[in-house]
Amino acid sequence: MIRLARYLKGSVGVIACILILLILQANCDLELPNYTSKIVTQGIQQKGVEDAVPGRLTKQSFEDLQLFMNDEEITLLTQSYEQDPSSAYGEYVLTKEASENKEALASVLEKPETVLMLLTSDSDVLQSLNLGGAGSTGSTGSTGSTGSTGSAGNTAGMDPSAILPALRLLPKAMRSQMLSQMDSYLQAMPEATITQMAVRFVQQEYESMGIDLSSIQNRYLLVTGAKMLGLSFLAMLCTIAVAFLSARLAAGTAFRLRGDVYRKVMSFNSEEFSRFSTASLITRSTNDIQQVQLFLGMGLRTVLYAPILGIGGVVKVVNTNASQSWVIALAVGLILVLILVLFKIAMPKFVSLQTLIDRLNLVTREQLSGVMVTRAFSAEKHEEERFEKANRELTGTLLFVNRCMTFMMPLMMIIMNGVSVLIVYSGAYAIDAGKMQVGDIMAFIQYAMQIIMSFLMISMMSVILPRANVAAGRIADVLETKVRMQDPENPEHPADDQKGTVQFDHVTFAYPDAEEPVLQDIDFTAEKGQTVAFIGSTGSGKSTLVNLIPRFFDVTEGAVRVDGVDVRRMDRKDLRSRIGYVPQKSVLFSGTIATNICYGVTDADQAQMEEAARTAQAEEFISEREDGYKSMIAQGGSNVSGGQRQRLSIARAIAKKPEILIFDDSFSALDFKTDAALRRALRETKAETTVLIVAQRISTIIHADQIIVLDNGRMAGRGTHEELMKTCEVYREIATSQLSEEELAG
């Protein structure tokens, strides 16, 4: 994937937007368990009371709390509350400034509130607080009543309602000692228990003032539930936006990849094509790019989202209760082991998967294109076995990979459910000991599931990532292939008076990696308006020779010049615009007869198209069709005969009105009458056009201005028919094998 990273440079803004949206989505998802915990703990268990800071305090409670505070804490308390002048009982109301920052005030109020609750409800607390000796100190009190002070020094048998009035009589030094003892006592209590005791104090305060706790609880549940719905809706919008952006990014990248691969392949010559089979190039242009698109569409958001969710979940877990983190660590360790084992087993198969698809495509393409030959030789059984073998290997590999992946989900679910049970089991002891709340356990389970799900998402990417990585490498191999044949930086343009000339200047050519050259020391010139023919035995290099003119290959030695300029010094588009080429194998494209004839000149008018068809002797069979030039041509021209395909291919080259016409054995499917009529029409209508003909039949080239005889890649003779019959033994053998003495004499 790294080799294709340059295709994402233009999408950095989109990726950044996706990342921001995923962070926002993860924050929303990670906040939901926290709100669930609040609903259970604060909304249900604490009846809507959020913390230890009461919104209102009775005058009595306001004074009682100060008994268990030091001077700094008393100052904070008095600054945070102000007396309500409208209250008949002198109640204290939390100030606006204090309500915006409750944390400091809550930490101050929790312990005094807890002590007040314990002193008024649990007599064991009185015995744990050593208040002895208060009597002697209290005897000098302002009241002068030794009885009252003595009772403060011996609180074991006192009524809880009389404890606070007695404590008020204690001197400041003794209250400080009591505060120290109180801190020691509370340190042994779990923090969650202290919080719940403080909240219970607030509830009692509200009840004593006639405040309806049910309305507080309902309001809290509704507000918190609305916040959860809002977060869920925001997370949904982020998910939709990320999916939309990811889909556009993936589709756009795939679009650019397909275009670049197509343009790259179109620039290949035979040397580059030999590195890749046609089936492989088709697979790379379709299936491989689809795998990359699938990864970018689905995998990008997963790869980015999973670590954000996982890391955020770990942070939330630590903040919820760090003592339970070992459960998450255990789950993550098991998941990592599972993923590594599956990767170790399945990864080699993923690497070979695309190669097996190539092989299946190759076999299928060969069978479809050669179906007539297969039937003619009754080889259906053999081809069926070839297909079955390729299909069986691909299917077996896919099944193996999918079977490996099928183990992943059940094992992941076992880990997830096992972690849930372990959290509940260990959490139950923590709740019993007062170290955790039920809401904390629920939030912890949800955070644990989110962490595990993040790893699950990463593991599921193991199905997509390996194939996408292999596919990306195969695409990069095509895109990074260096094409040897390049246009010159400063191309030369032929002079206007040099049109239609073709010169071979001692040309030698060898295919890449070939041991011997195909052509050696070919030297001739075709002048404007001449008809030059090439003839020779099969494999003598005739087609290779004419393919050097439009620069389908580059010569090894010597030079090929068109209009006086070396074709290697010309722009290929300019060069090929001067040439009309009819290949040895007639190729038609799906569409109409008109679109095929006008393939090289899209702006051709009806008269130009009809003239080309008439010259190519195609007008007769076109007019016999019901739709004429609008008749449809099937893919590859399968709904017309071989001769008709050749005539339409010839018409396509003629419609271009080129300077040079190249016929690479393009008359082989024509009967003698049509062949003669076509050559006569060419002489009459294209007198200014240079015609180069590769032929197997002497009758096709007998009237050529110049005939070049090739034998094993060398020029065995050059001249007219009459001259060659006298001077070239190779030509004479070909002629006598095809024509009778009377025909030759005639």
N, C-alpha and C positions, 0 to 999 in steps of 0.2 A: 504493500500500500504506500510505502514511503516514496517509491519511485514515481508514483502518480500524484504526489502531494502538490505539485505545481498547478494542477488543475483546480485546487481549492484556494489558490492565492487570491483570485478575484472574488471569492466568497467569504473572506475573513470577517467582513461586517455581519454577514448572515450567521456565521458560526458564533461570533461574539454575542449576537442577539439570542441565539439558541441557548448559549451557556448562561446568560443572564436569566432567561425564562426558566431554565432548569433549576438554577439556584433558588429562584422565587418559588417554584413548585415544590422543591425539596423542603424549604422553610415552612411552607403551608402544611405539607404532609407530616413534618416533624413536630409541628405545633399541635396537631389534632390529638395525639395521645396525652399531651399535657392538659388539654381542655377536658378530655375524658376523665383524667385523674381529678381535676377540679370539680367536675360535676359529682363524682362519687364522694370525694372527701369533703369538699366545702359545700356543695349543693345539697347532698343528701345527708351525709354524716354530721356536718356542722350546721345544717339548717340554713344555709345561705350566709353564715358569718364567715368572712374570708380570713380574718386574722385576729390577733389579740388586741387590736386597737378598736375600742368601742367608739361609735359616733357620738354617744351621749353617756354621761356618768352622773350618778346621783352625788349629791354633796357629801353624803356619808362615805361612799366608796372612794370618792376623790381624796378624802382625808385619810381613809384607811390604807390606801395604796402607798401613801407617803411614809407610813410607818416602816415599810420594808425597802426604802430607797435611800441612797446616799444623797448628798447635797447636789451633786451634778445632775443626778437623775430627777430629783425633785424640781430643779430649775427647768429641765426639758419638759417635764409634765406640765408645769404651770404655764410655760410658754405655748404649749400645744393646745391647751383648752382655755376657753373663756366662759365666764358664767353667763347663762341665758337670762336676761332681765325679764323676759316674758314668763319665765317659769315660776310657779308659786312655791316650788320647793328648792329653788336655787340650783338647778341642774347645770352641769358643765357640758359645753358643746365643743367638739373638735374644730379647730380653726381650719380655714381653707388651705393655708400654707402647709400645715401639718398633714392634711389629708392627701396632699400630692406627694409626700415622701414619708411613708409609714414605716419603712424598714427599721430606722433607728429607734423610733418610738416603740415599735413592736418588741424589739429586743430588750428594751427597758421594762416594758409592762408585763412580759410573759411570766417572769419569776415571781414578782409581787402578787400577781393575780393567782398564780398557782398556789402560793402560800396561803392566801386568803381562802381559797377553796378548800385546801387541806385542813386549815385550822378550824373551819366551820363545819367540817364533815368527817374528819378522821382524828380521833383522840390520840392515836399513836404518835402523831406528829408532835403533840405537846410534850410527850415524854422524851422525844429525841432532841428537842431544843432545851439545852441546859440553861434555865433561867434562875437557878438558885442564887441566893445572895441578894436578891432584889429587895428583900424586906428591910435589911439594914440600911440600904441606900434610900429606900422609899420612906423610911421613918422620918426623914427630914423634909418630906414633901410638903408642899404648900397647904395641902388639906389637913395635915397633922393627924391623919387617921392611920394608925399603924395597921389596922385590920385590912384596909384596902391594899396597902403595899405588900403586906405579907401574903395576900392572896396571889399577887403577881409573882411572888417568888416561889410559890408552890402551886403549879397549874395542873397537876395530875388529876385532881378531882373536880376541876372547875367545869361549869357549863360552857359549851363553846360560844354561846352568845355573850358571855361575860369576859371572854378572853381579850377581845380587841379593846374594850374600855380599860382593861387592866394594863394592856401593853402601852396605851397612851401615857400612863402614869410613870412608865420607866424613864429614867434619865437617858440622855443622848448616848453616853458611853456604853450603857447596857444595851441600848438598841443596836449600836454598832457591833457589839459582841454577838448579839442575836442574828444580825445580818450575816456575819461571818459563818455562824453555825448553819444558818439557812442555806447559804451557798454550798456548803459541804454536803448538806442533806440532798439538795437538788442535783448536784453533780452525779449522784448515784442513780438518778432517774433518767430514763431514755428521753431524748429530745422530743420525740413524737408525743410522748405522754405529757410532757410539760406544755406543748402546744395545745393539745386537746383540753387540758385542764384550764388553760387560759381562755380558750374559746368558750368553754362551758361557763366561765365567769361572765363573759360578755353576754351570753344568752340569758343568764340569770338577771343581769342588769337590765336588759331589754324587757324581760318579763315583769320585773319589779316596777318598771316605768309604764307598763301597759302597752308596749310596742308589740304588734302582731308579727311573730316569727314566721308564720306561714306565708304572709305576703312578701317578706324578705326572701324567703327560700324560693318562692315561685318566681319572683323578679330575677333572682340570681340565675335560676335554671333557664329562664327564657333568654336572658341576655347572653349567657354563655353558649346556649344552643344556637342562637343567632350568629354569634361569632364563629362557631364551628361550621355552620352552613356557609357563611361568607368565605371562610378559608377554603372550604371544599369547592365552592363555585370559582374562586380565584385559581385554585389548582387545576380545575377543569379547563378554564380558559387558557392557562399556560400550556396544558397538555395539547389542546387543539392547535394553539399557535405554533408550538414546537413541531407537531406532526406536519402542519402545513409548510413551515419553513424547511423542514428536513426533506419533505417530498419534493419541493421545488429545487432544493440544492442537489438532491440525488438525480432528479430528472434532468436538470441543467448540465450537471457533470457528465452524465451518461450521453446526453446529446452532443456535447463537445467531444467526448471520447470517440463516439461513433463517427463523427465527422472527420476527426483527425486520423483515425485508423483507416477510414475509407480513402482519404486523400493520400495517406502514406502508401497504402497498397496500390493505388492507381499510379504512384510514381515508381513502383518496383519494375525492374527489368527481370530477365530470366534468372540472373544470378541470385537476386533476392527471393524470387518466387521459389527457387529450388530449396531454400531453407525452410519454407512452410508449405505444407500441402494446402490445396484449395479447401478441403474439409476443415482443416485446422484454422485457416483464416476466417472461414464462415463462423466457426465456433467462437473464436476470439472476438469477432465483431458483434455477436449476438449473446450467446450464453454467458461468456466471460464478463462482458460489460453489464449484463443483467445482474450477475453476482455482485459486482462492485456497486451497482445502483441499490441493490437490496441492502447491502451493508451500510451505505450512506443514509438510506431512508430509515432503516430500523436500528441499525447498530450505532450510528453516531449519537443519537439521543440516549441510547442505553449505556454506551461506553462512557459518556460524560455524566449521565445522571447517577449511575450506580455508585461511583466513589463519593459523589456529593452526599447521597443519601446514607451511605455506609458510615462515612466519617462523621456526619452530623448526628447519626444515631448513636455512635459511640460516645460523642460529647454529651448527648442528652442522657445516656445511661449513667455516665459517671456523675452527672449532676443530680440524677434521680436517687441513685444509691450505689456508691462505688463498691460496696461490699459484695454486691451480686455480679460484678463484672466478670468474675471467673467463669460464669455460665456462658456469657457471650464469647469469651476467649476460647472456651472448649468447642462451641458450635462452629466458630470461624475456622479453627484448626481442622475439624473434621471435614468441613466443606472444601478447604484448600487441598487436603489429601485426596478427596474424591475427585476434584477437578484435575489435579495433576495426574492421577492414575488414568482417567478417561482420556486426557490429552495424549498421554504416552502411548495408549493403545490405538486411538482413533486417528491421530495426526498423520501417520504415514499413508493411511487410506485416503484421507482428504487430498493429499498431494497427488495421488495417482488418479483421482476421480475425473479431473478434466481431461487427462490423456485418454482415458477410456471413452469419454464422450466424443473426443476427436475420432477415435477408431470406429465407433458406431456410426458417426456421421459419414466417415469415409466409405464404409461398406455400403451404407444406405444410398449414398450418392452414386456410387459405381453401379449398384444394382438398378436404380431407377433410370440412369442414363443409358445403361446397356441392356434394358429389359428385352429388346427384340433379339439381341444376340443370345441372351440366356435361353429364350424360348426356342430359338432356331437350333441350338445345340442340346436342347432338353437337359439343361444344367440347373433346373430349378432346385433340385434336391441339394446340389452342392452349394448354391448361393444361400439357400435356406440354412444350411449348416453353418456357413460363414457368419450369417446374421445372428443366428442363435448363439454362436460362440461369443461374439462381441456383446450381444445383449445380456447373456448370462454373466459374463465377467463384470459388466457395469452394474447389473442388478445385484449380484453377490456383494460387490463393494458397498453399494448403497444400503443393502440390508444389514451388513456388518456395522456400518457407521450408525445407522438408525437404531440397531439393537443396543449398541453401546450407549447411545443417547437416551434410550428408553429406561435404562437403569438409573439415570440421573434424577428424574423427577420423583420416583418413589423414594429413593434414598434421601433426597432433599426434604421430602415431606416427613420422613421418619425423623430426620434431624430436627426439623421445625417443631413437630409435635413433642418430641422428646425434650427439647429445650423448654417448651411451654410447661410440661409436667414438672420439670426440674425447678423452674422458676416458682411455680405455685407451691411445690413441696418445701423449698428452702424459704420462700417468702412467708409461708404460714408460721414458721418458727419466729421469723422476724416480727410479724404482726403480734404474735402471742407475747413476745418480749417487749412490745411497745416501741420497736425500732423503726417500723414502717407502717404505713396506712394501706388500706385496701386499694385506694385509688392509685397509690404508688406502684403496687404490684401490677395493676391493670396497665398502667402506662409503661412499666418496665417490659411487660410481655409484648406490647405493641412495638416498642422500640427494638426489642430483640427480633421480632418478625421483620421489621424494616431492614435491619442490618443483614439478616439472613437472605431476605429478598434481593438486596443489592448484590450479594454474592451469587444468588440464583440467576439474576439477570446477566451477570458476567459469564456464568457458566453456560447459559443458553446461547450466548454469543459464540461459544465454541462450535456451534453448528454452522454459523455463518462466516465467522472470521477466517478459519483456515481456507475454505473454498474461495472466499473473496481475496485473500492474500495470494493464493496460487493464481487466480484469474487475473489479478492486477499485475503480477509478474509476467504472465503470458502476454497481456496487452502491452506492457512496457517493452517487452522484447520486440514487438512489431514496431512500436513508435520510435524506439532507439536504434533500429536498424539503419545503418548508414547506406544511403543509396549512392552507388558509384557514379551513375549517370546524372550529371547536373547541368543546368543551363549556365552558360558563361556569364560572368558579371557584366561584361560589356559586349553584348552580342553584335555580330556583323549583319548588315542587311544587304542583300544582293542589289546590284544596279538594275535600273528599270529596263535596260536593253539586254539583260541576261535573264531570259525567261525560258523555262522548259528544257534546259540542258542538264544532263546527268553525266558525271565523270567519275570513273573508278580509276584511281591512280595507284597502281601496283598494290592492290588491297590484299591483305592476309587476315584471316579471322579464325580464332579458336574459341570454343565455348569455355567457360570457367572450369578449371580443374581438368580439362581435357588433355590427353597425352599428345594428340596430333591436331593440327589446324584443319578446319572444314574447308576453307578456301585458301588458295595460295596464289599470289601474284596475279590477281585479276586486274586487267588494264583495258579499258575501252571508254568511249564517249558516245552518248546518245544526244544528238542535236535536236533542236526544237522541231516538232512536227514529225519526227521519225518514229517508226515502229521497230522496236528492238525486241527480239525474242530470245528466250533461253530454253535450251533443251538438253537433255542428258538422261542417263539412267537414274533409277531411284537411289537417293542418297548421295547424289553428285553435288548437292549444295545449291540448287536453283532457288528454293524458297529462302534459304539463309541469305543469299545474295541480295534479293529484292528487299528483304527485311532490314538490310543495312541502310537503305535509302531514307526511310522515315525515322531512322535512328531508333529502331527497336533494340538494336545492339550497337555497340561501338567497335570499330575495327581494331584489330590487334596491331597491324602495321599498315602503312599507306594512308590514303584519305579517300573519302567519298565526298564529292562536291556537287551541290545542287545550285544551279544558276551562278556557278563560279565561286561559291563559298563553301568551305569545309562545313559539313553538317554539324560538327562538334563546336563550331564557332557561331552557330545560329541558335536563336531561340526556338525551342522545340515546337511551340505553338505556331510560330511563323512558318517554320519548315513544313509542318504537317498541313497547314492551311493551303499550301501549294500543291498538295498531293491528294489524289483520289485513290483509295486502296480497296481492293476486293480480295478478301482472304481466301485461302485454299478451302476452308470450311465455312460455308455460307452461314452467317449469323443474323437472325432477325430478332427484333424486340417485340414484346407484347404491345399491342396498340392497333392502329389502322395501317392500311397500305400506304396512305398518304404520309403518316408520321414516320414510317420507315424510309420512304424515298427521300423525304425532306430532313432526315436525321442530321445531316451535316450543314444544312442551310435552313434554319427555322423560318427565315423570312421569304422563302421561295414562293412564287405565285403559282397559280394553277397551270399557266402555260408552260412555265419552266419544268414543273413536275411531269406534265404530260409529255413534253419533249424528251425528258430523260427516260420515261417508260417506253416511249416509242423507239428510241435508239436502242434500248436494251431488249427489244422484242418482247416486252411484258404487257403492252397495251391490249393485245388480243385477249389474254386470259383475264385481265382486270375488267375489261368491258363485259365479259360474260358473267361476272358476279353481280348479284342483285344490287348491292350497295356500292359497286364500283370502287373508287379510291377510298371510300369510307368503310370498306369491308374490314372486319377485325382479323388480326393476325394473332394466333395463340403463342404462348411462350415458346421461344426457340423456332417459331415457324412450323410447328408440328401439323398445322392444318393446310399446308401447301406442299406440293411435290418438291423433290430435290432440284429439278430444273427451274421451277418457278422461284424457289428460294435464290438460286444463283442469279436469275434475271433481275429480281428485286434488289439483290446486293449490288449488281452492276449498275442498275438505275440509280441507286443511292450514291454511288461514286460519281456517276456522270452528272447528276443534279448539282453537285458541288462546283461544277465548271472549273476543274483544277488545271494547272499547267502540265502536270504529269499524272498519267493514269497507270496504275500498277495492277495487273491481273495475275494473281498467284494461282495458276492452274484453275482458273475460274470458269472455264468452258467445258469442263469434264462431264457435266451432267446434261449438256445440251446436245441435241441431235445435230447431224451434219447440216441440215437445212437451216436451222435456227442459228447455228454457229456461223455459217457463211453470211446469212442476212445481218447478223449483229456486226461482224467485221466490216461488211460493206457499209453499214450505217455509220460506223465509227469513222471510216475513211472519208465519208461524205460530210459529216457534221462536225467532226473534230480534227480537221486538217491541221490546225495550229497546235494541237495537243500532242505531247510526247507520250507514246504508249509503250509500256514495258510489259511483255507477256511471258509468263512461265507456262509451258505447255508440255504435254506428253504426246500430242498428236501432231504429226507433220503437217496435216492438212490445215491446221489452225494457224500455222506460222509460215507457210510456204511462200507467202507474198510479203513477208516482213522485209524492211529495208536492210536490216542487219540481224543475223542470227548468230548467237554465241553458244558454242557447244561446250558443255562442262563434262569432265570425266575425272572422278575422284578428287573433286575440288579444284581442278586446274582447267584452264582454257585449252580445249583440244582443237578448237577451230573458230574462225570468225569470218563472216561474209554473207553473201546472199545464198539462196537455195542452190542456184546453179553453180556458184563458186565452191560451195562446200561439197557438193556432189563430186566435184573433181578433186578437191584438195584434202578433204577430211574423211578418214576411214571410219571414225566413230559415227559421224553423221550419216554416212552412206549406209552403214549397217542398220541404223535406226530407220532410215527411210525405206530401205528395201524390205524390212520386216513388217512395215505397215502398209506400203503401197505396191501395187503391181508395176511392172515395167511400163505398161500402157499409161497408167496414171502418172508415173514419174515423167514419162516422155511428154504427156499432155501438159 
